[in-house]
Amino acid sequence: MSTRTRSGTGAAPKRVRAITRENVLVAAEEVFAAKGYRGASINEIAAEAGYTIGALYSNFASKAQLFMAVTERRMLARGRRLEEALRGVQDRIPVTTVAEIIWAELQPEKAWTIAGYEFVAEAMRDDSLGPRLVELNDEARDIVRDILVASMAGRPVPALPLERMVTLTQCLINGIAATATYDLDLDLTETLADGLALMLDGPGETS
């Protein structure tokens, strides 16, 4: 169970607001994972966080905005850990190792993966969410790009441009995570490593 922070009565308003926001995000992540995006309610999230619905809405205008904030929080935290894992890489890393590093942080969580797809299905019908989804995708691309750049160390220049490899890697990760929700025998590392090998090393390579 995640630990939430409580503010003292003398805390400055900005700090109180920041603590409230963080506590709501922690609670929302737990509720979304347990109930899914569709099944989770603002009432449940507020109760889990220990706040009134008004306090929740003072930080997030809607359930959709709250879900996107939780998604960004999770993504940035994992991105920082991936960056740390790849920091200082100078030699050629086997693609299997790269895949293992990625899944160590991005290991598909079935409940969260399903919640994410539930959200996307609804968001596609709401044009107002488009710009924020683009921002989140750009942040995800930044993380994937950093991984690929580190993985290219010690390798010849790949045939594909970097940005195309970023797009393909995103599709691989998302597709593998989705498939893993029902195919329990899928080898996540091997499947991702095969795709990375084709991009980074070319056909016939398995490094």
TORPA-51344 format. One record per atom (N, C-alpha, C, O, CB): residue in one letter; x, y, z. Coordinates in steps of 0.1 Angstrom, whole numbers, plus 2048, in hexadecimal, padded with zeros to 3 digits. Each point is the difference from the previous one (the first is absolute). Glycine has a CB too. Layout:
# TORPA-51344
AXYZ
...
This chain:
# TORPA-51344
M8097F4800
M7F780C800
M80980C800
M809801808
M7E47F3804
S8108167EB
S80880C7FF
S7FE80980C
S7F5800806
S80A7FE7E1
T80B80881D
T7FF80980C
T7FD80E7FB
T8078057F7
T8097ED816
R7E78157F9
R7FD80E7FD
R80480980A
R8027FD80C
R7EA7FB7E8
T817814808
T80580B809
T7F5808805
T7F78047F9
T81F7FD7FB
R7EB803819
R7F6809806
R80780D804
R80B800805
R7E77EC803
S80781F7F5
S80680D803
S7FC80480E
S7F57FD805
S80A8097E2
G80A80281F
G7FC80680D
G7F880C7FE
G7FE8057F5
G8177F3814
T7E580D802
T7F780B7FF
T80780D7FC
T7F98097FB
T7F87EC816
G81C80C7F2
G80780C7FC
G8068007F3
G8078097FC
G7FD7F981C
A7FA7F47E0
A8067FF7F3
A7FB80B7F7
A7F4804800
A80F7E3802
A80681E7F5
A7FC80B7F7
A7F67FA7F6
A8007F47FD
A816817805
P7E17FE7F9
P7F57FB7F7
P8067F97F4
P7FA7F67FC
P7F881D80B
K8197F27F3
K8057F97F4
K8057F2803
K7FE7F67F8
K8088207FF
R8007E8815
R8057F3804
R7F47F7803
R8007F47FC
R81581680D
V7E17FB7FD
V7F47F8803
V7FA7FB7F3
V7FC7F57FF
V7FF818816
R8047FC7E1
R7FA7FD7F3
R8087F57FA
R7FB7F67FA
R7FC821803
A8177EA803
A8097F67FA
A7FE7F3807
A8007F67F9
A81081C801
I7EF7EE813
I7FE7F3808
I7F37FA7FC
I7FF7F47FE
I810815815
T7E77FF7EC
T7F27FB7FD
T8017FA7F2
T7FA7F57FE
T7FB81C810
R8117F67E9
R8017FB7F2
R8077F2800
R7FB7F77F9
R8058217FE
E80B7E780F
E8087F4800
E7F87F4807
E8007F57FB
E815819806
N7E47F580A
N7F87F6806
N7F57FB7F7
N7FD7F4800
N809816816
V7F47FF7E3
V7F57FD7F7
V8057F77F5
V7FA7F67FC
V7FA81F809
L8187EE7F6
L8067F97F5
L8037F1804
L7FE7F77F9
L80C81E7FE
V7FC7EA816
V8037F3805
V7F37F8801
V8007F47FC
V814815811
A7E27FD7F9
A7F37F9802
A7FA7FC7F3
A7FA7F57FE
A802817817
A8047FD7E1
A7FA7FE7F3
A8077F47F9
A7F97F87FA
A801820804
E8137E7803
E8077F57FA
E7FC7F3805
E7FE7F67F9
E816819804
E7EA7F0810
E7FB7F4807
E7F27FD7FB
E7FD7F47FD
E812810817
V7E88057EC
V7F27FE7FC
V7FF7FC7F1
V7F97F77FD
V7FF819815
F80F7F77E6
F8007FD7F1
F8057F27FE
F7FB7F97F7
F80881F803
A8087E480D
A8057F37FE
A7F67F5805
A7FF7F57FA
A818814809
A7E27FA808
A7F67F6805
A7F38007F8
A7FA7F57FF
A81080F818
K7F18077E5
K7F38017FA
K8008027F1
K7F67FF7F9
K80280A81C
G8147FB7E5
G8008047F2
G7FC80F7FF
G7FC806809
G7FF7E27F0
Y80781D7FB
Y7FC80E7FE
Y7F1802800
Y7FB809807
Y8197FA7EB
R7E57F4807
R7F1801800
R7FA7FE80E
R7F6806804
R80A7F37E4
G8057FD81F
G7FA7FC80D
G80480980B
G7F880080A
G8097E97EE
A80981F807
A80480980B
A7F880C800
A7FC8057F6
A81B7F3808
S7E580D80E
S7F880C801
S80880A808
S8097FD808
S7E27F67F7
I81181A7FE
I80680B808
I7FE7FE80F
I808803808
I7F580C7E4
N7F77ED817
N7FC7FE80E
N80A7F6807
N80580280B
N7E38037F0
E81A7F07FE
E8097F6806
E80F805801
E8067FD80B
E7EB7F17EB
I813819801
I80E806800
I80180A80B
I80A800808
I7F97FC7E0
A7F380D81A
A80180A80B
A8007F980D
A807804809
A7ED80C7E8
A8037E5811
A8007F980C
A80D7F9803
A80580080C
A7E27FD7F1
E81F7FD7F9
E80D7F9802
E80B80A804
E8087FC808
E7F17F37E7
A80681D80B
A80A80A803
A7FE80780E
A809806806
A7FA7FD7E1
G7F07FC81E
G7FD80680C
G7FC80E7FF
G80280880A
G80D7E9801
Y7EC8137E9
Y7FC80E7FE
Y7F18017FB
Y7FA7F67FD
Y81E8107FE
T7E3806805
T7F38027FB
T8018007F1
T80A8027FA
T7EF80B81A
I7FB7F17E5
I8008017F2
I80480E7FB
I8068027F6
I7E87ED80A
G80E81B808
G80480E7FD
G80F8027FF
G8058077F8
G7E6801812
A81C7F2800
A80F801800
A8067F97F4
A8098057FA
A7F67FB81F
L7FB7F57E3
L8057F97F4
L7FE8097F4
L8098027F7
L7F27E8813
Y7F981B7F4
Y7FD8097F4
Y80780D801
Y8028067F5
Y7E87EF80A
S81B80F80C
S80880C800
S80E7FE7FA
S80780A7FC
S7ED7FD818
N8107EC7EA
N80C7FD7FA
N7FF7FA7F2
N8098027F8
N8007FA81F
F7EC7FD7E7
F7FE7FA7F3
F7F18027FC
F7F77FD807
F81B7F17FE
A7ED8177EE
A7F28047FC
A7F77F47FC
A7F4802800
A8168137F8
S7FC7E0806
S7F87F47FB
S8087F3803
S80C800803
S7E980E7EB
K8047E7811
K8067F3801
K80B7FE7F6
K80A7FA802
K7E17FD808
A81280E7EA
A8097FE7F4
A80D808803
A80B7FA7FE
A7E28037F2
Q81280F815
Q80C808803
Q8087F980C
Q80C8007FF
Q7E98157FA
L8047E5810
L8077F980B
L8077F47FB
L80C7FE804
L7E380A80C
F80B7F17E7
F8067F47FB
F80D8037F8
F80A7F9801
F7DF7FC7FE
M8168167F9
M80C8047F8
M80B80580A
M80C7FD7FD
M7E58097F0
A80B80081E
A80B805809
A8067F4807
A80D7FF802
A7E7816802
V8057E07FF
V8057F4806
V8097F97F6
V80B7FC803
V7E180180B
T8108037E5
T8087FA7F6
T80D8077FE
T80B7F97FF
T7E08007F5
E81581480C
E80C8087FF
E8097FD80B
E80C7FF7FF
E7E88137F4
R8077EE819
R8087FE80C
R8077F2800
R80C7FF803
R7E480F80A
R8097E87EF
R8057F27FF
R80B8007F5
R80B7FB802
R7DF7FB805
M8138107EE
M80A8007F4
M80D807803
M80A7FC7FD
M7E28037F4
L81380D816
L80C808803
L8087F980A
L80D8007FF
L7E78157FB
A8067E5810
A8087F880A
A8077F57FA
A80C7FD803
A7E380980E
R80A7F27E6
R8077F57F9
R80B8057F7
R80A7FA7FE
R7E17F9804
G8128187F7
G80A8067F7
G80D803807
G80B7FE7FB
G7E380B7F7
R8117FD81A
R80C804808
R8077F3804
R80D800800
R7E8814809
R8047E17FB
R8077F4803
R8077FA7F4
R80B7FA802
R7E5802811
L80A8047E2
L8067FB7F4
L80C8087FC
L80A7FA7FC
L7E07FE7FC
E815815809
E80C8087FD
E80B7FD809
E80C7FF7FC
E7E58137FD
E80D7EB814
E80A7FD809
E8067F27FD
E80C7FF801
E7E880E811
A8047EA7EA
A8057F37FC
A8098007F4
A8097F87FF
A7E27FE80B
L8128137ED
L8088017F3
L80B80A801
L8088027F6
L7E47F77FE
R81580F817
R80A80B801
R80E7FA7FF
R8047F6806
R7EC817808
G8187FA7EA
G80E7FC7FF
G8037F57F7
G80C7FB7FF
G7F680D818
V7F47F37E2
V8027F57F6
V8098057F5
V7FD80A7F9
V7ED7EC80D
Q8218037F7
Q8098047F5
Q8027F47F7
Q8038027F4
Q80880E81B
D7F47E47F6
D8027F47F8
D7F37FB7FA
D7F5804805
D81F7F6809
R7ED7FE7E8
R7F47FA7FA
R7F97F7809
R8057F7806
R80680A7E4
I7E8802818
I7F87F880A
I7F87F67F7
I7FA8037F6
I80481081B
P8027E07F3
P7F87F67FA
P7F1804800
P7FB80580A
P8157E97FC
V7E98107EF
V7F2804800
V7F77F980A
V7F7806805
V80C7FF7E3
T8017EF81C
T7F97F980A
T80180880E
T7F7800807
T80D7EA7ED
T80881B80E
T80280880D
T7F880D7FF
T7FA80480A
T81D7F27F8
V7E88107F2
V7F880C7FF
V7F27FD803
V7F9807807
V8178027E8
A7EB7EC80B
A7F27FC802
A7FD7FD80F
A7F6803805
A8097F47E4
E80B80281E
E7FE7FD80E
E80080D808
E7F880180A
E8147EA7F3
I7FC81F800
I80080D807
I7F28077FE
I7FB80580A
I81E7FD7F3
I7E27FD7F7
I7F38077FD
I7F57F9808
I7F8807807
I8107FF7E2
W7F87ED816
W7F57F9807
W80180080F
W7F67FE808
W8087F47E5
A80F810818
A80180180F
A7F880C805
A7FC80080C
A81B7F67F2
E7E88157FA
E7F880B804
E7F28017FA
E7F7805806
E81F8077FC
L7E97EF7F2
L7F38017F9
L7F97F2800
L7F77FE7F7
L8128147FB
Q7FA7E5817
Q7FA7F3801
Q7F18027FF
Q7FA807809
Q8197F0804
P7E68047E9
P7F28027FF
P7F87FC80D
P8017F5805
P8018087E2
E7F680C81E
E7F77FD80B
E7F27FE7FA
E7FB80A7FB
E813803817
K7ED7E77EE
K7F47FE7F8
K7F580A804
K7F98057F7
K80D7E3808
A7F781A80D
A7F6809804
A80280E7FB
A7F68077FB
A8067EB81A
W8108137EC
W80380E7FC
W8008017F0
W7FB80A7FB
W8137F981A
T7F67F27E5
T8008007F1
T7F28017FB
T7FC8077F7
T8197EC808
I7E2805807
I7F28007FD
I7F980E802
I7F98057F8
I8067E280D
A80581E807
A7FA80E803
A80580A7F6
A7F88097FC
A8087F181C
G80C8057E4
G8058097F6
G7F97FF7F2
G7FC80A7FA
G81A7F5811
Y7E77F57F1
Y7F87FE7F4
Y7F2804801
Y7FA8057F7
Y8157E9803
E7EB811812
E7F3805802
E7FF80F7FF
E7F78067FA
E8057E7815
F80F8197F6
F80080F7FF
F8028047F2
F7F98097FC
F8117F881B
V7FF7F97E2
V8038047F2
V7F37FE7F8
V7FD8097F7
V81B7F180B
A7E07FC800
A7F47FD7F8
A7F680C802
A7F98047F7
A80B7E380C
E7FC81E80A
E7F780B802
E80680E7FB
E7F88087FB
E7FF7EB819
A81680E7EE
A80680C7FC
A7FF8037F1
A80080B7FC
A8107F2817
M7F07F87E5
M7FF8027F2
M7F38067FB
M7FF8057F5
M8107E7809
R7E781480B
R7F38067FD
R7FF80E806
R7F68077FE
R8007E3802
D81581B806
D80080D806
D80B8087FB
D80C7FF804
D7EA7F8811
D8078127E1
D80B8087F9
D80780980A
D80C8047FD
D7E77FB7EE
S807805820
S806809809
S80C7FA807
S809807805
S7E18047FF
L8177E77FC
L80B7FA807
L80C7FE7F7
L80B7FC804
L7E57F880A
G80E80E7E5
G80A7FE7F6
G80D806803
G80B7FA800
G7E38047F0
P813810812
P80C806803
P8087FB80B
P80C7FE800
P7EA8167F7
R8037E8814
R8077FA80C
R8057F37FD
R80B7FC804
R7E681180B
L8087EB7E9
L8057F37FC
L80C8017F7
L80A7F8802
L7DF7FF7FF
V8188137F7
V80C8027F8
V80C804809
V80B7FB7FD
V7E680D7F0
E80C80081D
E80B803809
E8067F4807
E80C7FE802
E7E9818802
L8017E1801
L8057F4807
L8077F77F6
L80A7FA804
L7E280880B
N8107FD7E5
N8077F87F6
N80E8057FD
N8097F97FF
N7E18017F7
D81781380A
D80D8077FE
D80A7FC80B
D80B7FE7FE
D7EA8157F5
E8057ED819
E8097FD80C
E8047F17FF
E80B7FD804
E7E981580A
A8037E67EE
A8037F27FE
A80B7FE7F6
A8097F8801
A7E0801806
R81680E7EE
R80A8007F5
R80D804805
R80B7FA7FC
R7E380A7F3
D81380681A
D80D805805
D8077F4808
D80C7FF7FE
D7EB819803
I8017E1806
I8067F5808
I8057F57F7
I80B7FB801
I7E580A812
V8087F77E3
V8047F67F6
V80C8047F8
V8097F97FE
V7DF800801
R8188147FD
R80C8057F9
R80D7FF808
R80A7FC7FB
R7E68147F9
D80F7F4819
D80C7FF808
D8057F1801
D80C7FE800
D7EC81680D
I7FE7E37F4
I8047F2801
I8077FB7F3
I80A7FA800
I7E380280F
L80E8087E6
L8057FD7F3
L80E8067FE
L8097F97FB
L7E08047FB
V81880F80D
V80D8077FE
V80B7F9809
V80B7FE7FB
V7EA818801
A8087E7810
A8097F8809
A8037F37FA
A80C7FB800
A7EC811814
S7FE7ED7E6
S8027F37FA
S8088007F3
S8067F67FC
S7E580380F
M8168127EF
M8078027F3
M80F801802
M8087FF7F7
M7E580B7FF
A8187F8817
A80E801803
A8077F47FC
A7FC7F5803
A7FF81A810
G8107F37E5
G8087F47FC
G7FB7F97F4
G8057F67FC
G80280881B
R7EE8077E3
R7FA7F97F4
R8018097F4
R80280C801
R7EE7E880E
P8108067E5
P8008087F4
P7F3808800
P7F67FD806
P8187F27ED
V7F281C805
V7F48087FE
V7F57F77FA
V8027FB7F6
V80B81B808
P7E77E9809
P7F57F87FB
P7FB8057F3
P80280C7FC
P7F87EF81B
A8007FC7E1
A7FA8047F3
A7F4809801
A7FE8097F8
A80A7E17FF
L7F1815814
L7F4808802
L80380D807
L809800809
L7E97EB7F8
P8088207FC
P80280C808
P7FB7FE80E
P7F77F8803
P8068167E8
L8097FA81E
L7FD7FE80F
L7F1802803
L7FB7F8807
L81C8107FE
E7E38027F5
E7F2802803
E7F77F57FC
E7F67FD806
E80E81C7F8
R7FF7E17F7
R7F87F47FB
R8027F480A
R7F77F9803
R80B80F7E5
M80A7F781D
M8037F5809
M7F880380E
M7FC7F7806
M81B8057EF
V7E881180E
V7F980380D
V7F17FC7FE
V7FB7FA809
V8158197FB
T7EA7F07F0
T7F37FD7FE
T7FE7F0800
T7F67FB806
T80781A7ED
L80B7E4806
L7FF7F2800
L8027F980E
L7F97F7803
L81080A7E5
T80080581F
T8037FA80E
T7F3803809
T7FD7F7807
T81C80C7F6
Q7E2809802
Q7F3802807
Q7F57F67FD
Q7F97FB808
Q80D81E7F9
C7F97E57F2
C7F57F77FB
C8037F2805
C7F77F8804
C8068157E8
L8107EF814
L8047F3805
L7FC7FE80F
L7FA7F7804
L8198087EB
I7F180B819
I7FE80080F
I7F17FF803
I7FB7F8808
I81B8157FC
N7E37FC7F5
N7F1801802
N7F97F37FC
N7F77FB807
N80A81E7F6
G8037E27F7
G7FA7F47FB
G8037F4809
G7F77F7802
G80B8127E7
I80B7F681B
I8037F4809
I7F980180D
I7FB7F6805
I81C8097F0
A7E880D811
A7F980280C
A7F17FC7FF
A7FB7F9809
A8158197FE
A7EA7F27EE
A7F27FC7FE
A7FE7F17FE
A7F77FA806
A80681D7F0
T80C7E3802
T7FF7F27FD
T8027F880D
T7FA7F5802
T80E80E7E7
A801802820
A8037F980C
A7F47FF80A
A8007F980A
A81880E7F3
T7DE801801
T7F4800809
T7F87F37FE
T7F97FC809
T80681D7F6
Y8037E17F5
Y7F87F37FE
Y8097F47FC
Y7FC7F5802
Y7F18197F7
D81F7F5802
D8097F57FC
D80B7FF80B
D80A807800
D7F27FD7E7
L8017F4823
L8097FF80B
L80D7F97FD
L809800808
L7E37FF807
D8157FA7E6
D80C7F97FC
D8098097F8
D80B7FB7FC
D7E97F0804
L8088217FC
L8098097F8
L80D803807
L80080480C
L7EB8067EA
D8207F4803
D80D804806
D80280E7FD
D8048047F5
D8057E5808
L7F582080D
L80180E7FD
L80E8057FC
L8028077F6
L7EC7FC81B
T81C7F87F6
T80E8047FD
T8047FB7F2
T8068087F9
T8007F7820
E7F87F57E4
E8047FA7F3
E7F98077F5
E8068047F5
E7FE7E6815
T7EF8197F7
T7F88077F6
T80580E7FD
T8038047F5
T7E97EE811
L817815805
L80580E7FF
L80E8007FA
L8048087F8
L7ED7FF81B
A8177F07F2
A80E7FF7FC
A8017FD7F1
A8098057F9
A7FE7F381D
D7F07FF7E5
D8007FD7F1
D7FD80D7F8
D8078037F6
D7F17E680F
G7FF81F800
G7FD80C7F8
G80B80A801
G8038077F6
G7E57F680F
L81E805807
L80B809802
L80C7FC7F7
L8078087FB
L7F27FD81C
A80A7ED7E8
A80B7FB7F8
A7FE8047F2
A80A8047F9
A7F97E9817
L7F18127EA
L7FE8037F2
L80280F7FE
L8068047F5
L7E97EA809
M80E81A80B
M80280F7FF
M80F804802
M8058077F8
M7E37FD80F
L81E7F7804
L80D804804
L80B7F97F9
L80B8067FD
L7EC800818
D8077ED7E7
D80B7F87FB
D7FD7FB7F2
D80A7FC7F9
D7FB7FD81E
G7EF8077E4
G7FD7FC7F3
G7FC7F1800
G8027F980A
G80E8187ED
P7EB7EA7FE
P7FB7F27FE
P80C7F7803
P80B8027FC
P7E38057F4
G80F7EE817
G80A7F5802
G80780280D
G8087F7804
G7FA8077E4
E7FD80E81E
E80780280D
E7F77FD80C
E7F48027FF
E81A8107F6
T7F87E8815
T7F97FD80C
T80780580D
T7FD7FB80B
T7FA7F17E9
S81281D80A
S80880580B
S7F780880A
S80580580A
S80F7FC7E8
